[in-house]
């Protein structure tokens, strides 16, 4: 009887060796492919996780008066990280008795409450950011204008349409909490500071900027008077400085929000003011970059943005009363601008002309176009960022400084 241990190992023939080696090679290749696939899946998962945040630009239309040729009606959404390509159009309300869209006057949003708001000359509309459905639309006595929302998303300061009063509105229900009648007559532009403690109320028939306490909903201070009636304005993140457009000025003025005094009068150099298509104001649009290094100013007649270096002015170690801004550059646009704001991270500037400007190079890198390839323009737009399809942060229609440290004299 022959056992396994008694067997003499047999030599493989050359043809058997070839088949064995070939099979072994394919096995190695197969195992390698599986491991590579698993590694690739892991890398894709990590990459997808890193790319799950999506930055979108929300543009409310009609955002140039009631002109439908600049993007029609609705809220247009653009993908910031992919060339600002058009994504979708969200149907909106805000119609008159004939079914025609009313002028959009303002836009604001809050990520924590997942809500988007659009005001027209008559009504305020609240959208659910998740379903994109309209939750409510409400009219207000005296109409509506450019509003602002508190950081917690609970309260909106809603100006009447160039009237005497602002409504303080419950942002969740739309109900009026209080009515404020400040000295800033001609209710128009409104900003709530980044910390939510102060609301800044500008009337287009007043040289005074009113400052309200958002806990008591009462005016506690006026800033100014400035040299003419206030138009668009902005504030720094520390809540100590305001930068305002005023009638008949190609330039801007600066005010101290803590003392109420006007600090500087700044005129654009090298350009002349002239006729404008809208607003009757040479500079209608002003923004402080998020890092507060620069101020961007609109120039309608010359179809340009003018850029000022304000680092010395906004530095915590500098006395703002003696350091005026320095004009450093100008950018030509495709039409007359009437507004300017920025992406949250300060990478892009958005004038109302629909030009998209890369701020590091000061070059126009894109132009907003709708689903039909038509150039989009609007003075009412902001960024909203999403993480895993949930809103995580919202920008602002105003170009606000976003440094929250306190400044000189504090």
C-alpha atoms as a printed R data frame, in Angstrom:
    type eleno elety resid chain resno       x       y       z
1   ATOM     1    CA   UNK     A     1   0.000   0.000   0.000
2   ATOM     2    CA   UNK     A     2   1.390   3.308  -1.008
3   ATOM     3    CA   UNK     A     3   0.954   6.294   1.306
4   ATOM     4    CA   UNK     A     4   0.985   9.999   0.440
5   ATOM     5    CA   UNK     A     5   4.448  10.290   1.940
6   ATOM     6    CA   UNK     A     6   5.701   7.499  -0.320
7   ATOM     7    CA   UNK     A     7   4.654   9.343  -3.477
8   ATOM     8    CA   UNK     A     8   7.402  10.955  -5.520
9   ATOM     9    CA   UNK     A     9   6.533  14.468  -6.640
10  ATOM    10    CA   UNK     A    10   5.899  14.612 -10.355
11  ATOM    11    CA   UNK     A    11   7.555  17.198 -12.543
12  ATOM    12    CA   UNK     A    12   5.277  19.558 -14.465
13  ATOM    13    CA   UNK     A    13   5.502  19.586 -18.222
14  ATOM    14    CA   UNK     A    14   6.398  22.936 -19.884
15  ATOM    15    CA   UNK     A    15   2.833  23.449 -21.092
16  ATOM    16    CA   UNK     A    16   1.517  22.891 -17.528
17  ATOM    17    CA   UNK     A    17   4.025  25.377 -16.124
18  ATOM    18    CA   UNK     A    18   2.814  28.025 -18.597
19  ATOM    19    CA   UNK     A    19  -0.833  27.467 -17.673
20  ATOM    20    CA   UNK     A    20  -0.015  27.586 -13.947
21  ATOM    21    CA   UNK     A    21   1.983  30.804 -14.260
22  ATOM    22    CA   UNK     A    22  -0.737  32.387 -16.355
23  ATOM    23    CA   UNK     A    23  -3.390  31.504 -13.791
24  ATOM    24    CA   UNK     A    24  -1.246  32.827 -10.951
25  ATOM    25    CA   UNK     A    25  -0.702  36.098 -12.805
26  ATOM    26    CA   UNK     A    26  -4.411  36.591 -13.344
27  ATOM    27    CA   UNK     A    27  -5.046  35.849  -9.667
28  ATOM    28    CA   UNK     A    28  -2.531  38.510  -8.651
29  ATOM    29    CA   UNK     A    29  -4.065  40.969 -11.087
30  ATOM    30    CA   UNK     A    30  -7.563  40.226  -9.770
31  ATOM    31    CA   UNK     A    31  -6.554  40.653  -6.124
32  ATOM    32    CA   UNK     A    32  -4.733  43.884  -6.996
33  ATOM    33    CA   UNK     A    33  -7.780  45.209  -8.831
34  ATOM    34    CA   UNK     A    34 -10.010  44.457  -5.850
35  ATOM    35    CA   UNK     A    35  -7.636  46.211  -3.446
36  ATOM    36    CA   UNK     A    36  -7.281  49.179  -5.782
37  ATOM    37    CA   UNK     A    37 -11.043  49.387  -6.149
38  ATOM    38    CA   UNK     A    38 -11.491  49.373  -2.380
39  ATOM    39    CA   UNK     A    39  -8.848  52.078  -1.965
40  ATOM    40    CA   UNK     A    40 -10.460  54.115  -4.724
41  ATOM    41    CA   UNK     A    41 -13.877  53.800  -3.080
42  ATOM    42    CA   UNK     A    42 -12.383  54.973   0.194
43  ATOM    43    CA   UNK     A    43 -10.748  57.913  -1.528
44  ATOM    44    CA   UNK     A    44 -13.963  58.768  -3.379
45  ATOM    45    CA   UNK     A    45 -15.891  58.652  -0.107
46  ATOM    46    CA   UNK     A    46 -13.396  60.979   1.530
47  ATOM    47    CA   UNK     A    47 -13.447  63.283  -1.487
48  ATOM    48    CA   UNK     A    48 -17.244  63.284  -1.628
49  ATOM    49    CA   UNK     A    49 -17.326  64.078   2.079
50  ATOM    50    CA   UNK     A    50 -14.981  67.002   1.530
51  ATOM    51    CA   UNK     A    51 -17.004  68.192  -1.442
52  ATOM    52    CA   UNK     A    52 -20.390  67.772   0.212
53  ATOM    53    CA   UNK     A    53 -20.533  71.498   0.956
54  ATOM    54    CA   UNK     A    54 -22.122  73.398  -1.901
55  ATOM    55    CA   UNK     A    55 -22.030  77.165  -2.359
56  ATOM    56    CA   UNK     A    56 -24.996  78.653  -4.184
57  ATOM    57    CA   UNK     A    57 -25.849  82.195  -5.256
58  ATOM    58    CA   UNK     A    58 -29.537  83.134  -4.908
59  ATOM    59    CA   UNK     A    59 -30.652  85.974  -7.190
60  ATOM    60    CA   UNK     A    60 -34.143  87.463  -6.739
61  ATOM    61    CA   UNK     A    61 -35.881  88.758  -9.880
62  ATOM    62    CA   UNK     A    62 -36.987  91.216 -11.099
63  ATOM    63    CA   UNK     A    63 -34.113  92.804  -9.206
64  ATOM    64    CA   UNK     A    64 -33.687  95.846 -11.447
65  ATOM    65    CA   UNK     A    65 -36.944  97.729 -10.898
66  ATOM    66    CA   UNK     A    66 -39.669  95.552 -12.450
67  ATOM    67    CA   UNK     A    67 -37.696  94.891 -15.647
68  ATOM    68    CA   UNK     A    68 -38.188  91.281 -16.712
69  ATOM    69    CA   UNK     A    69 -35.507  91.374 -19.423
70  ATOM    70    CA   UNK     A    70 -32.753  90.877 -16.825
71  ATOM    71    CA   UNK     A    71 -33.763  87.417 -15.653
72  ATOM    72    CA   UNK     A    72 -37.550  87.209 -15.633
73  ATOM    73    CA   UNK     A    73 -39.392  86.394 -12.402
74  ATOM    74    CA   UNK     A    74 -38.442  84.114  -9.522
75  ATOM    75    CA   UNK     A    75 -35.353  83.235  -7.529
76  ATOM    76    CA   UNK     A    76 -32.518  82.094  -9.774
77  ATOM    77    CA   UNK     A    77 -29.862  79.808  -8.293
78  ATOM    78    CA   UNK     A    78 -26.250  79.600  -9.506
79  ATOM    79    CA   UNK     A    79 -23.443  77.167  -8.599
80  ATOM    80    CA   UNK     A    80 -20.577  79.301  -7.282
81  ATOM    81    CA   UNK     A    81 -17.938  76.545  -7.358
82  ATOM    82    CA   UNK     A    82 -18.711  75.492 -10.930
83  ATOM    83    CA   UNK     A    83 -18.334  78.651 -12.932
84  ATOM    84    CA   UNK     A    84 -21.511  80.222 -11.540
85  ATOM    85    CA   UNK     A    85 -23.538  78.067 -13.896
86  ATOM    86    CA   UNK     A    86 -27.325  78.288 -13.766
87  ATOM    87    CA   UNK     A    87 -28.874  75.572 -11.557
88  ATOM    88    CA   UNK     A    88 -32.601  76.272 -11.287
89  ATOM    89    CA   UNK     A    89 -35.366  78.821 -11.006
90  ATOM    90    CA   UNK     A    90 -37.570  78.815  -7.897
91  ATOM    91    CA   UNK     A    91 -41.104  80.117  -8.588
92  ATOM    92    CA   UNK     A    92 -41.948  83.208  -6.558
93  ATOM    93    CA   UNK     A    93 -44.930  85.318  -5.553
94  ATOM    94    CA   UNK     A    94 -45.086  89.126  -5.458
95  ATOM    95    CA   UNK     A    95 -47.602  89.868  -8.214
96  ATOM    96    CA   UNK     A    96 -49.903  92.832  -8.711
97  ATOM    97    CA   UNK     A    97 -53.639  92.657  -9.457
98  ATOM    98    CA   UNK     A    98 -52.908  92.009 -13.135
99  ATOM    99    CA   UNK     A    99 -50.590  89.128 -12.372
100 ATOM   100    CA   UNK     A   100 -47.466  91.113 -13.242
101 ATOM   101    CA   UNK     A   101 -44.355  90.785 -11.045
102 ATOM   102    CA   UNK     A   102 -43.691  93.659  -8.656
103 ATOM   103    CA   UNK     A   103 -40.242  95.172  -8.105
104 ATOM   104    CA   UNK     A   104 -38.169  93.011  -5.780
105 ATOM   105    CA   UNK     A   105 -36.857  95.306  -3.037
106 ATOM   106    CA   UNK     A   106 -34.734  93.026  -0.875
107 ATOM   107    CA   UNK     A   107 -33.611  89.496  -0.030
108 ATOM   108    CA   UNK     A   108 -32.339  87.846   3.147
109 ATOM   109    CA   UNK     A   109 -31.989  84.315   4.522
110 ATOM   110    CA   UNK     A   110 -31.150  82.333   7.635
111 ATOM   111    CA   UNK     A   111 -29.521  78.898   7.651
112 ATOM   112    CA   UNK     A   112 -30.669  77.819  11.124
113 ATOM   113    CA   UNK     A   113 -34.353  78.378  10.363
114 ATOM   114    CA   UNK     A   114 -33.880  77.221   6.752
115 ATOM   115    CA   UNK     A   115 -35.785  80.182   5.373
116 ATOM   116    CA   UNK     A   116 -35.382  82.645   2.515
117 ATOM   117    CA   UNK     A   117 -37.219  85.970   2.316
118 ATOM   118    CA   UNK     A   118 -37.971  88.219  -0.648
119 ATOM   119    CA   UNK     A   119 -39.648  91.602  -0.331
120 ATOM   120    CA   UNK     A   120 -41.475  93.485  -3.055
121 ATOM   121    CA   UNK     A   121 -42.989  96.959  -2.995
122 ATOM   122    CA   UNK     A   122 -46.066  95.498  -1.257
123 ATOM   123    CA   UNK     A   123 -45.359  92.141   0.347
124 ATOM   124    CA   UNK     A   124 -42.841  89.964   2.160
125 ATOM   125    CA   UNK     A   125 -42.597  86.326   1.032
126 ATOM   126    CA   UNK     A   126 -41.127  83.506   3.134
127 ATOM   127    CA   UNK     A   127 -39.685  80.393   1.414
128 ATOM   128    CA   UNK     A   128 -38.691  77.054   2.917
129 ATOM   129    CA   UNK     A   129 -35.114  76.484   1.715
130 ATOM   130    CA   UNK     A   130 -35.515  72.710   1.837
131 ATOM   131    CA   UNK     A   131 -38.756  72.270  -0.099
132 ATOM   132    CA   UNK     A   132 -38.423  75.610  -1.944
133 ATOM   133    CA   UNK     A   133 -42.131  76.127  -1.299
134 ATOM   134    CA   UNK     A   134 -43.679  79.422  -0.258
135 ATOM   135    CA   UNK     A   135 -44.693  79.262   3.413
136 ATOM   136    CA   UNK     A   136 -46.458  82.623   3.450
137 ATOM   137    CA   UNK     A   137 -46.736  85.963   1.694
138 ATOM   138    CA   UNK     A   138 -47.994  88.974   3.626
139 ATOM   139    CA   UNK     A   139 -48.693  92.632   2.779
140 ATOM   140    CA   UNK     A   140 -47.769  95.411   5.210
141 ATOM   141    CA   UNK     A   141 -49.233  98.896   5.671
142 ATOM   142    CA   UNK     A   142 -47.082 101.365   3.763
143 ATOM   143    CA   UNK     A   143 -45.476  98.664   1.623
144 ATOM   144    CA   UNK     A   144 -42.024  97.113   1.911
145 ATOM   145    CA   UNK     A   145 -38.407  97.844   1.033
146 ATOM   146    CA   UNK     A   146 -34.914  96.404   1.657
147 ATOM   147    CA   UNK     A   147 -35.038  94.471   4.921
148 ATOM   148    CA   UNK     A   148 -32.558  92.669   7.189
149 ATOM   149    CA   UNK     A   149 -32.764  89.640   9.493
150 ATOM   150    CA   UNK     A   150 -31.204  88.944  12.912
151 ATOM   151    CA   UNK     A   151 -28.472  86.268  13.057
152 ATOM   152    CA   UNK     A   152 -30.778  83.867  14.930
153 ATOM   153    CA   UNK     A   153 -33.383  84.171  12.171
154 ATOM   154    CA   UNK     A   154 -36.159  85.268  14.511
155 ATOM   155    CA   UNK     A   155 -36.698  88.957  13.676
156 ATOM   156    CA   UNK     A   156 -36.787  91.024  10.483
157 ATOM   157    CA   UNK     A   157 -36.539  94.800  10.331
158 ATOM   158    CA   UNK     A   158 -38.768  95.664   7.376
159 ATOM   159    CA   UNK     A   159 -38.876  99.252   6.097
160 ATOM   160    CA   UNK     A   160 -42.027 100.687   4.607
161 ATOM   161    CA   UNK     A   161 -41.783 101.777   0.978
162 ATOM   162    CA   UNK     A   162 -39.950 105.088   1.426
163 ATOM   163    CA   UNK     A   163 -42.340 106.053   4.216
164 ATOM   164    CA   UNK     A   164 -41.835 107.168   7.792
165 ATOM   165    CA   UNK     A   165 -41.715 103.801   9.562
166 ATOM   166    CA   UNK     A   166 -40.086 100.379   9.863
167 ATOM   167    CA   UNK     A   167 -42.008  97.270  10.944
168 ATOM   168    CA   UNK     A   168 -40.291  94.856  13.321
169 ATOM   169    CA   UNK     A   169 -41.559  91.486  12.096
170 ATOM   170    CA   UNK     A   170 -41.595  87.979  13.573
171 ATOM   171    CA   UNK     A   171 -39.575  86.151  10.905
172 ATOM   172    CA   UNK     A   172 -41.282  82.815  11.514
173 ATOM   173    CA   UNK     A   173 -44.884  84.016  11.264
174 ATOM   174    CA   UNK     A   174 -44.682  87.357   9.499
175 ATOM   175    CA   UNK     A   175 -46.595  89.045  12.310
176 ATOM   176    CA   UNK     A   176 -45.713  92.632  13.247
177 ATOM   177    CA   UNK     A   177 -44.034  92.951  16.640
178 ATOM   178    CA   UNK     A   178 -43.564  96.712  16.707
179 ATOM   179    CA   UNK     A   179 -43.545  99.835  14.544
180 ATOM   180    CA   UNK     A   180 -40.533 102.193  14.662
181 ATOM   181    CA   UNK     A   181 -40.626 105.795  13.425
182 ATOM   182    CA   UNK     A   182 -37.050 107.160  13.415
183 ATOM   183    CA   UNK     A   183 -35.662 110.492  12.254
184 ATOM   184    CA   UNK     A   184 -34.374 108.757   9.114
185 ATOM   185    CA   UNK     A   185 -37.422 109.539   6.986
186 ATOM   186    CA   UNK     A   186 -38.009 107.806   3.654
187 ATOM   187    CA   UNK     A   187 -37.497 104.232   4.956
188 ATOM   188    CA   UNK     A   188 -35.330 102.324   2.527
189 ATOM   189    CA   UNK     A   189 -32.118 100.413   3.378
190 ATOM   190    CA   UNK     A   190 -31.660  98.291   6.495
191 ATOM   191    CA   UNK     A   191 -28.728  96.379   8.012
192 ATOM   192    CA   UNK     A   192 -28.609  94.309  11.203
193 ATOM   193    CA   UNK     A   193 -25.040  93.941  12.508
194 ATOM   194    CA   UNK     A   194 -23.279  90.579  12.645
195 ATOM   195    CA   UNK     A   195 -23.784  90.288  16.419
196 ATOM   196    CA   UNK     A   196 -27.481  91.088  16.090
197 ATOM   197    CA   UNK     A   197 -27.374  93.824  18.741
198 ATOM   198    CA   UNK     A   198 -27.961  96.814  16.469
199 ATOM   199    CA   UNK     A   199 -30.101  97.607  13.446
200 ATOM   200    CA   UNK     A   200 -29.078 100.440  11.128
201 ATOM   201    CA   UNK     A   201 -31.925 102.287   9.417
202 ATOM   202    CA   UNK     A   202 -31.365 104.600   6.447
203 ATOM   203    CA   UNK     A   203 -34.043 106.759   4.866
204 ATOM   204    CA   UNK     A   204 -33.435 108.127   1.376
205 ATOM   205    CA   UNK     A   205 -34.884 111.486   2.416
206 ATOM   206    CA   UNK     A   206 -32.660 111.970   5.444
207 ATOM   207    CA   UNK     A   207 -28.963 112.734   6.050
208 ATOM   208    CA   UNK     A   208 -29.147 110.772   9.318
209 ATOM   209    CA   UNK     A   209 -28.486 107.065   9.888
210 ATOM   210    CA   UNK     A   210 -30.550 105.754  12.811
211 ATOM   211    CA   UNK     A   211 -29.193 103.058  15.124
212 ATOM   212    CA   UNK     A   212 -31.715 100.824  16.909
213 ATOM   213    CA   UNK     A   213 -31.355  98.455  19.864
214 ATOM   214    CA   UNK     A   214 -32.733  95.112  18.625
215 ATOM   215    CA   UNK     A   215 -33.745  93.945  22.102
216 ATOM   216    CA   UNK     A   216 -35.908  96.957  22.880
217 ATOM   217    CA   UNK     A   217 -36.627  97.779  19.211
218 ATOM   218    CA   UNK     A   218 -35.906 101.430  19.917
219 ATOM   219    CA   UNK     A   219 -33.682 104.005  18.232
220 ATOM   220    CA   UNK     A   220 -30.782 104.851  20.536
221 ATOM   221    CA   UNK     A   221 -28.598 107.072  18.344
222 ATOM   222    CA   UNK     A   222 -28.320 108.989  15.071
223 ATOM   223    CA   UNK     A   223 -25.142 109.118  12.997
224 ATOM   224    CA   UNK     A   224 -24.475 112.237  10.931
225 ATOM   225    CA   UNK     A   225 -25.717 114.407   9.512
226 ATOM   226    CA   UNK     A   226 -23.951 113.481   6.279
227 ATOM   227    CA   UNK     A   227 -23.611 115.956   3.410
228 ATOM   228    CA   UNK     A   228 -26.790 114.785   1.658
229 ATOM   229    CA   UNK     A   229 -29.542 112.176   1.885
230 ATOM   230    CA   UNK     A   230 -28.245 108.648   2.510
231 ATOM   231    CA   UNK     A   231 -28.548 105.983  -0.173
232 ATOM   232    CA   UNK     A   232 -26.903 102.509   0.110
233 ATOM   233    CA   UNK     A   233 -24.475 102.010   2.978
234 ATOM   234    CA   UNK     A   234 -22.520  99.329   4.797
235 ATOM   235    CA   UNK     A   235 -20.957  98.745   8.226
236 ATOM   236    CA   UNK     A   236 -17.880  96.989   9.558
237 ATOM   237    CA   UNK     A   237 -18.056  93.779  11.562
238 ATOM   238    CA   UNK     A   238 -17.139  95.490  14.807
239 ATOM   239    CA   UNK     A   239 -20.111  97.846  14.544
240 ATOM   240    CA   UNK     A   240 -18.003 100.998  14.841
241 ATOM   241    CA   UNK     A   241 -17.871 102.427  11.300
242 ATOM   242    CA   UNK     A   242 -20.390 103.049   8.535
243 ATOM   243    CA   UNK     A   243 -19.659 103.832   4.891
244 ATOM   244    CA   UNK     A   244 -22.473 105.626   3.083
245 ATOM   245    CA   UNK     A   245 -23.444 106.724  -0.402
246 ATOM   246    CA   UNK     A   246 -25.184 110.094  -0.510
247 ATOM   247    CA   UNK     A   247 -27.032 111.918  -3.252
248 ATOM   248    CA   UNK     A   248 -24.960 113.775  -5.852
249 ATOM   249    CA   UNK     A   249 -21.632 112.252  -4.731
250 ATOM   250    CA   UNK     A   250 -19.376 110.055  -6.860
251 ATOM   251    CA   UNK     A   251 -17.747 108.679  -3.767
252 ATOM   252    CA   UNK     A   252 -18.784 108.023  -0.176
253 ATOM   253    CA   UNK     A   253 -18.662 109.300   3.373
254 ATOM   254    CA   UNK     A   254 -17.665 107.592   6.603
255 ATOM   255    CA   UNK     A   255 -19.346 107.818   9.985
256 ATOM   256    CA   UNK     A   256 -18.483 106.767  13.525
257 ATOM   257    CA   UNK     A   257 -21.250 104.496  14.795
258 ATOM   258    CA   UNK     A   258 -20.156 104.955  18.420
259 ATOM   259    CA   UNK     A   259 -19.999 108.752  18.572
260 ATOM   260    CA   UNK     A   260 -22.417 109.615  15.778
261 ATOM   261    CA   UNK     A   261 -19.896 111.879  14.031
262 ATOM   262    CA   UNK     A   262 -19.071 112.057  10.336
263 ATOM   263    CA   UNK     A   263 -15.383 111.260   9.818
264 ATOM   264    CA   UNK     A   264 -14.522 111.534   6.121
265 ATOM   265    CA   UNK     A   265 -15.787 112.717   2.743
266 ATOM   266    CA   UNK     A   266 -14.174 110.748  -0.124
267 ATOM   267    CA   UNK     A   267 -14.490 111.578  -3.832
268 ATOM   268    CA   UNK     A   268 -13.496 109.327  -6.742
269 ATOM   269    CA   UNK     A   269 -10.462 110.664  -8.583
270 ATOM   270    CA   UNK     A   270  -9.977 110.505 -12.365
271 ATOM   271    CA   UNK     A   271 -13.657 110.124 -13.281
272 ATOM   272    CA   UNK     A   272 -16.517 112.560 -13.686
273 ATOM   273    CA   UNK     A   273 -20.098 111.999 -12.609
274 ATOM   274    CA   UNK     A   274 -22.815 112.164 -15.263
275 ATOM   275    CA   UNK     A   275 -26.296 110.912 -16.231
276 ATOM   276    CA   UNK     A   276 -27.346 107.520 -14.872
277 ATOM   277    CA   UNK     A   277 -30.008 105.035 -15.949
278 ATOM   278    CA   UNK     A   278 -31.425 104.555 -12.459
279 ATOM   279    CA   UNK     A   279 -31.411 105.874  -8.898
280 ATOM   280    CA   UNK     A   280 -30.392 109.437  -9.852
281 ATOM   281    CA   UNK     A   281 -27.276 108.957  -7.764
282 ATOM   282    CA   UNK     A   282 -23.665 108.750  -9.072
283 ATOM   283    CA   UNK     A   283 -22.686 106.036  -6.585
284 ATOM   284    CA   UNK     A   284 -25.549 103.713  -5.626
285 ATOM   285    CA   UNK     A   285 -23.817 100.680  -4.171
286 ATOM   286    CA   UNK     A   286 -21.009 100.244  -1.677
287 ATOM   287    CA   UNK     A   287 -19.428  97.211  -0.047
288 ATOM   288    CA   UNK     A   288 -16.725  96.465   2.507
289 ATOM   289    CA   UNK     A   289 -14.853  93.250   1.684
290 ATOM   290    CA   UNK     A   290 -15.282  90.471   4.279
291 ATOM   291    CA   UNK     A   291 -11.660  90.893   5.417
292 ATOM   292    CA   UNK     A   292 -12.236  94.680   5.604
293 ATOM   293    CA   UNK     A   293  -9.114  95.425   3.573
294 ATOM   294    CA   UNK     A   294 -10.947  97.100   0.710
295 ATOM   295    CA   UNK     A   295 -14.056  99.104  -0.041
296 ATOM   296    CA   UNK     A   296 -15.747  98.624  -3.453
297 ATOM   297    CA   UNK     A   297 -17.815 101.494  -4.810
298 ATOM   298    CA   UNK     A   298 -20.192 101.657  -7.781
299 ATOM   299    CA   UNK     A   299 -19.990 104.316 -10.492
300 ATOM   300    CA   UNK     A   300 -23.082 104.135 -12.710
301 ATOM   301    CA   UNK     A   301 -22.266 106.777 -15.307
302 ATOM   302    CA   UNK     A   302 -18.840 105.286 -16.061
303 ATOM   303    CA   UNK     A   303 -19.996 101.633 -15.707
304 ATOM   304    CA   UNK     A   304 -17.246 100.892 -13.200
305 ATOM   305    CA   UNK     A   305 -16.378  99.712  -9.750
306 ATOM   306    CA   UNK     A   306 -13.760 101.753  -7.895
307 ATOM   307    CA   UNK     A   307 -11.665 100.046  -5.225
308 ATOM   308    CA   UNK     A   308 -10.253 101.740  -2.132
309 ATOM   309    CA   UNK     A   309  -7.657 100.429   0.291
310 ATOM   310    CA   UNK     A   310  -9.115 100.876   3.787
311 ATOM   311    CA   UNK     A   311  -6.680  98.765   5.806
312 ATOM   312    CA   UNK     A   312  -5.289 101.738   7.720
313 ATOM   313    CA   UNK     A   313  -8.797 102.966   8.402
314 ATOM   314    CA   UNK     A   314 -10.115  99.653   9.754
315 ATOM   315    CA   UNK     A   315  -6.991  98.573  11.621
316 ATOM   316    CA   UNK     A   316  -7.540  98.225  15.347
317 ATOM   317    CA   UNK     A   317  -4.263 100.070  15.933
318 ATOM   318    CA   UNK     A   318  -5.216 103.090  13.843
319 ATOM   319    CA   UNK     A   319  -7.316 106.115  14.682
320 ATOM   320    CA   UNK     A   320  -9.985 106.157  11.963
321 ATOM   321    CA   UNK     A   321 -10.473 109.891  12.312
322 ATOM   322    CA   UNK     A   322  -7.136 110.657  10.639
323 ATOM   323    CA   UNK     A   323  -6.711 107.839   8.086
324 ATOM   324    CA   UNK     A   324  -8.837 108.307   4.938
325 ATOM   325    CA   UNK     A   325  -9.084 105.494   2.327
326 ATOM   326    CA   UNK     A   326  -6.786 105.333  -0.713
327 ATOM   327    CA   UNK     A   327  -8.155 104.783  -4.242
328 ATOM   328    CA   UNK     A   328  -6.223 101.894  -5.845
329 ATOM   329    CA   UNK     A   329  -8.078 100.445  -8.868
330 ATOM   330    CA   UNK     A   330 -11.129 100.540 -11.138
331 ATOM   331    CA   UNK     A   331 -12.934  97.753 -13.016
332 ATOM   332    CA   UNK     A   332 -15.053  98.265 -16.130
333 ATOM   333    CA   UNK     A   333 -18.408  96.424 -16.157
334 ATOM   334    CA   UNK     A   334 -20.874  95.345 -18.844
335 ATOM   335    CA   UNK     A   335 -23.541  97.828 -17.700
336 ATOM   336    CA   UNK     A   336 -24.217 100.533 -15.126
337 ATOM   337    CA   UNK     A   337 -23.968  99.083 -11.599
338 ATOM   338    CA   UNK     A   338 -26.432  99.965  -8.853
339 ATOM   339    CA   UNK     A   339 -25.249  97.539  -6.198
340 ATOM   340    CA   UNK     A   340 -22.328  95.363  -5.090
341 ATOM   341    CA   UNK     A   341 -21.931  92.518  -2.615
342 ATOM   342    CA   UNK     A   342 -19.503  89.630  -2.057
343 ATOM   343    CA   UNK     A   343 -19.259  85.897  -1.537
344 ATOM   344    CA   UNK     A   344 -18.956  84.919   2.116
345 ATOM   345    CA   UNK     A   345 -15.300  83.894   1.763
346 ATOM   346    CA   UNK     A   346 -14.379  87.070  -0.122
347 ATOM   347    CA   UNK     A   347 -13.387  85.211  -3.280
348 ATOM   348    CA   UNK     A   348 -15.919  86.854  -5.587
349 ATOM   349    CA   UNK     A   349 -17.543  90.257  -5.992
350 ATOM   350    CA   UNK     A   350 -21.065  90.542  -7.382
351 ATOM   351    CA   UNK     A   351 -22.070  93.881  -8.882
352 ATOM   352    CA   UNK     A   352 -25.708  94.146  -9.947
353 ATOM   353    CA   UNK     A   353 -24.644  93.955 -13.609
354 ATOM   354    CA   UNK     A   354 -24.252  90.177 -13.359
355 ATOM   355    CA   UNK     A   355 -20.478  90.309 -13.781
356 ATOM   356    CA   UNK     A   356 -18.620  87.890 -11.504
357 ATOM   357    CA   UNK     A   357 -15.274  89.302 -10.390
358 ATOM   358    CA   UNK     A   358 -12.436  87.263  -8.901
359 ATOM   359    CA   UNK     A   359 -11.313  89.575  -6.148
360 ATOM   360    CA   UNK     A   360  -7.701  88.384  -5.927
361 ATOM   361    CA   UNK     A   361  -7.028  89.293  -9.562
362 ATOM   362    CA   UNK     A   362  -9.780  91.915  -9.984
363 ATOM   363    CA   UNK     A   363 -10.705  90.165 -13.230
364 ATOM   364    CA   UNK     A   364 -14.187  89.348 -14.527
365 ATOM   365    CA   UNK     A   365 -14.306  85.543 -14.656
366 ATOM   366    CA   UNK     A   366 -17.961  84.890 -15.442
367 ATOM   367    CA   UNK     A   367 -21.306  86.482 -16.222
368 ATOM   368    CA   UNK     A   368 -24.617  85.322 -14.771
369 ATOM   369    CA   UNK     A   369 -26.957  83.862 -17.403
370 ATOM   370    CA   UNK     A   370 -30.365  82.225 -16.992
371 ATOM   371    CA   UNK     A   371 -31.592  78.922 -18.438
372 ATOM   372    CA   UNK     A   372 -32.125  80.622 -21.808
373 ATOM   373    CA   UNK     A   373 -28.639  82.129 -21.946
374 ATOM   374    CA   UNK     A   374 -29.913  85.640 -21.220
375 ATOM   375    CA   UNK     A   375 -27.709  87.968 -19.168
376 ATOM   376    CA   UNK     A   376 -28.983  88.228 -15.574
377 ATOM   377    CA   UNK     A   377 -28.834  91.421 -13.537
378 ATOM   378    CA   UNK     A   378 -30.114  92.087 -10.023
379 ATOM   379    CA   UNK     A   379 -29.482  94.276  -7.000
380 ATOM   380    CA   UNK     A   380 -30.957  91.605  -4.706
381 ATOM   381    CA   UNK     A   381 -28.698  88.579  -4.306
382 ATOM   382    CA   UNK     A   382 -26.853  86.588  -1.644
383 ATOM   383    CA   UNK     A   383 -24.928  83.365  -1.079
384 ATOM   384    CA   UNK     A   384 -26.337  80.359   0.793
385 ATOM   385    CA   UNK     A   385 -24.084  77.362   1.575
386 ATOM   386    CA   UNK     A   386 -25.292  73.786   2.020
387 ATOM   387    CA   UNK     A   387 -23.706  70.761   3.690
388 ATOM   388    CA   UNK     A   388 -25.270  67.415   2.786
389 ATOM   389    CA   UNK     A   389 -28.258  69.316   1.373
390 ATOM   390    CA   UNK     A   390 -28.797  71.243   4.622
391 ATOM   391    CA   UNK     A   391 -28.250  75.041   4.742
392 ATOM   392    CA   UNK     A   392 -25.281  75.830   6.990
393 ATOM   393    CA   UNK     A   393 -24.661  79.567   6.402
394 ATOM   394    CA   UNK     A   394 -26.185  82.518   4.618
395 ATOM   395    CA   UNK     A   395 -24.501  85.616   3.246
396 ATOM   396    CA   UNK     A   396 -26.003  89.065   2.904
397 ATOM   397    CA   UNK     A   397 -27.323  91.280   0.128
398 ATOM   398    CA   UNK     A   398 -25.119  94.041   1.570
399 ATOM   399    CA   UNK     A   399 -21.327  93.886   1.279
400 ATOM   400    CA   UNK     A   400 -20.632  93.721   5.001
401 ATOM   401    CA   UNK     A   401 -17.299  93.697   6.793
402 ATOM   402    CA   UNK     A   402 -16.986  90.402   8.666
403 ATOM   403    CA   UNK     A   403 -14.250  91.049  11.219
404 ATOM   404    CA   UNK     A   404 -15.960  91.038  14.582
405 ATOM   405    CA   UNK     A   405 -13.119  92.456  16.692
406 ATOM   406    CA   UNK     A   406 -13.776  95.865  18.214
407 ATOM   407    CA   UNK     A   407 -12.053  98.929  16.835
408 ATOM   408    CA   UNK     A   408 -10.479 102.138  18.062
409 ATOM   409    CA   UNK     A   409 -12.095 103.866  21.017
410 ATOM   410    CA   UNK     A   410 -13.790 100.693  22.246
